[in-house]
Amino acid sequence: MRRVSIANKLRAELAREVDALSPGDRVALALELGTESLELLATQAGTSVEEAQRSRDAGKQAGRRRSGCVAALLA
């Protein structure tokens, strides 16, 4: 007989709770989690939330190539 891990039980319980939320509540939860994540990043880095956000946004752009069509539109 296979035992179910505690992590799998918690994951399934969380999925059921999220499934029960309305779409608006899901969006609110996502925004709240994003804000908490940014605050944790700022605390870990020892910076302000605004600086942590700038750093995160710069990291998203690192290594991306510029789009030729966007460059043409901006020219």
N, C-alpha and C positions, 0 to 999 in steps of 0.2 A: 504494500500500500504506500503510495507516494504522499509525503507530507507537504502541505502548502506552507511556503515561507511567510514570515510576518510581513516582509516587504511587499510580497505579492498581495497579501490581504489588504494592507494599507493602500496600495496602488489602486486596487479594485474599489475600495471604499471611496477614495478621493474621486475616481472616475464617476462613480454613481452620484456623488454630491454635485460635481460639475455638470453632469448631464441633467440634473434637476433644475439648474439655474435657467433663467430666461436669457435670451440673447443680450439684452441690455446689461443684465447682471454679470454675464460672462465678460463683456467688454470692460465693465467697471473693475472686475477682478483682475483682468489682464493689465489694465492701467495701474492699479494698485501694486501689483507684483513688480511691474517695471519701475515704479517709483522706489519701492523698497530695494530693488536690486541696485539702482543707481546710488541710493544712499549708502548701501553696504560698500559699493565700489569706492565712493568718496571717503568713507571712514577708513577702509583698508589702505587707500593711497595717501591718506592724510591731507586731502584737498577739499575744496568746496564741492558742492553738488554740481554747480555750473562747470567747474574745471573738469570734473570727472566725466560729465556729459560731452564736453568738447574733446576730451581724450578718447572717449569711446567712439564718437563720430569720426574722428580722424583715423582711428584704427579700422573702421569699416571701409574707408576709402583707400587705405594702403594697398598697393598692388593692383588696383583696378585700372583698366585702360580707358582713356577718354573715348567717347563716342564720336565718330566722324560726323554723324548727322546733327548732334547737339552742338558740336564746334561750328558747323556751318550755320546753324540757326543763331548762334551767339555772335557770329562775325558781322 
